[in-house]
Amino acid sequence: MVVDDDVLGPISYLIVEFPGSGMTGAGFEELLGLVERGVIRVLDLRFVSRGGDGSIVAVELADLDLDGGFDVAVFEGVSAGLLDESDLDDAKEAIAPGSSAGIVIFENRWATGLVQGLRAGGAELVAAGYIPHAELVASLDATEV
């Protein structure tokens, strides 16, 4: 099936915490691989740091020191303008004081053909979401006998 450029796959976000601001670059190569394979399209990528007082500040890619690991400069300028200050304030509740985090909004490109097929049949994708891992594990633990 040919994918129409006007059709978007579901849009998702991830907040990845780096405890104690210990960012090594691990995982960034996989993120780049997902983009290169067309599985996802990164729409916005921001890094933040949460101070011990609970404040949150944006961190520029150029300011990240990954000790010679993966060069995050490949993500420089990735911004559709979807993330604003209110989103950063909302994200701070998920980030421990003294830690840093990456916030990524991405399109699930693997699903664009599915969305296009559904639309051709008159359907519309009206919601998408994730179940947080902690809730999934708690639910699975509760069902164990």
C-alpha positions as CSV (number, residue, x, y, z in Angstrom):
1,M,0.0,0.0,0.0
2,V,1.3,3.4,-0.9
3,V,1.3,5.8,2.0
4,D,-0.3,9.2,1.5
5,D,1.9,12.0,3.0
6,D,-1.2,13.7,4.3
7,V,-1.9,10.7,6.6
8,L,-0.1,10.7,9.9
9,G,0.4,7.7,12.1
10,P,-0.4,8.0,15.8
11,I,1.6,10.6,17.6
12,S,3.3,9.5,20.8
13,Y,5.7,10.9,23.4
14,L,8.3,9.5,25.7
15,I,10.0,11.1,28.7
16,V,13.3,9.3,29.4
17,E,14.9,10.2,32.8
18,F,18.7,10.1,33.3
19,P,19.0,9.7,37.1
20,G,21.6,12.1,38.5
21,S,21.9,13.6,35.0
22,G,24.0,10.6,34.0
23,M,23.5,10.8,30.2
24,T,25.8,8.3,28.4
25,G,24.3,8.4,24.9
26,A,23.1,4.8,25.2
27,G,19.9,4.3,23.2
28,F,20.4,7.3,20.9
29,E,21.8,5.1,18.2
30,E,18.6,2.9,18.3
31,L,16.5,6.1,18.1
32,L,18.4,7.1,15.0
33,G,18.0,3.6,13.6
34,L,14.2,3.8,14.1
35,V,14.2,7.1,12.2
36,E,16.4,5.8,9.4
37,R,14.2,2.6,9.0
38,G,11.1,4.8,8.8
39,V,9.5,3.2,11.9
40,I,9.1,6.6,13.5
41,R,9.6,10.3,12.7
42,V,10.8,12.5,15.5
43,L,8.7,15.7,15.6
44,D,10.2,17.3,18.7
45,L,13.2,16.4,20.9
46,R,14.1,18.5,24.0
47,F,16.3,17.9,26.9
48,V,15.6,19.3,30.3
49,S,17.3,19.2,33.7
50,R,15.4,19.4,37.0
51,G,17.1,21.2,39.9
52,G,17.1,20.1,43.5
53,D,14.5,22.8,44.1
54,G,12.1,21.3,41.6
55,S,12.7,23.9,38.9
56,I,13.1,22.7,35.3
57,V,15.2,24.2,32.6
58,A,15.8,23.3,29.0
59,V,19.2,22.1,28.0
60,E,20.6,22.7,24.5
61,L,22.0,19.8,22.6
62,A,25.3,21.6,22.3
63,D,25.5,21.6,26.1
64,L,25.2,17.9,26.4
65,D,28.4,16.1,27.3
66,L,28.2,12.4,26.6
67,D,31.8,11.7,27.2
68,G,32.7,10.9,23.6
69,G,29.6,8.6,23.2
70,F,27.0,9.0,20.5
71,D,27.0,12.5,18.9
72,V,23.5,13.9,19.6
73,A,24.2,16.7,17.1
74,V,22.3,14.6,14.5
75,F,19.2,15.7,16.3
76,E,20.1,19.4,16.3
77,G,17.2,21.5,15.1
78,V,14.6,18.7,15.4
79,S,11.6,20.7,16.4
80,A,8.1,21.0,15.1
81,G,7.3,23.5,17.9
82,L,4.9,21.0,19.6
83,L,6.7,21.2,22.9
84,D,6.2,24.4,24.9
85,E,7.0,25.6,28.4
86,S,3.7,24.2,29.7
87,D,4.7,20.8,28.5
88,L,8.0,21.0,30.2
89,D,6.3,22.0,33.4
90,D,3.9,19.0,33.1
91,A,6.9,16.7,32.5
92,K,8.7,17.8,35.6
93,E,6.4,15.7,37.7
94,A,7.8,12.6,36.0
95,I,11.5,13.7,36.6
96,A,13.2,13.3,39.9
97,P,15.0,16.4,41.3
98,G,18.7,16.4,40.3
99,S,18.0,14.4,37.1
100,S,17.8,15.2,33.4
101,A,15.5,13.9,30.8
102,G,14.9,13.7,27.1
103,I,11.4,14.4,25.9
104,V,10.6,13.1,22.4
105,I,7.3,13.5,20.4
106,F,7.2,11.1,17.5
107,E,5.0,9.8,14.8
108,N,4.5,6.1,14.6
109,R,5.2,5.8,10.8
110,W,4.8,2.1,10.9
111,A,1.0,2.7,11.3
112,T,0.5,5.2,8.5
113,G,-0.5,2.5,6.1
114,L,-3.0,1.1,8.6
115,V,-4.5,4.6,9.2
116,Q,-4.7,5.2,5.4
117,G,-6.5,1.8,5.0
118,L,-8.9,2.5,7.8
119,R,-9.7,5.9,6.3
120,A,-10.3,4.4,2.9
121,G,-13.0,2.3,4.6
122,G,-14.6,5.3,6.3
123,A,-13.0,4.9,9.7
124,E,-10.9,7.4,11.7
125,L,-8.2,6.9,14.3
126,V,-9.7,8.9,17.3
127,A,-7.4,7.9,20.1
128,A,-4.1,6.2,20.9
129,G,-2.1,5.7,24.0
130,Y,0.2,3.8,26.1
131,I,-0.1,1.9,29.3
132,P,2.7,2.9,31.7
133,H,5.0,0.1,32.5
134,A,4.5,0.3,36.2
135,E,0.7,0.0,35.8
136,L,1.1,-3.0,33.4
137,V,3.4,-4.8,35.8
138,A,1.1,-4.1,38.8
139,S,-1.9,-5.4,36.8
140,L,0.0,-8.5,35.8
141,D,1.2,-9.1,39.4
142,A,-2.4,-8.7,40.6
143,T,-3.6,-11.5,38.2
144,E,-0.9,-14.0,39.4
145,V,-2.3,-16.8,41.6
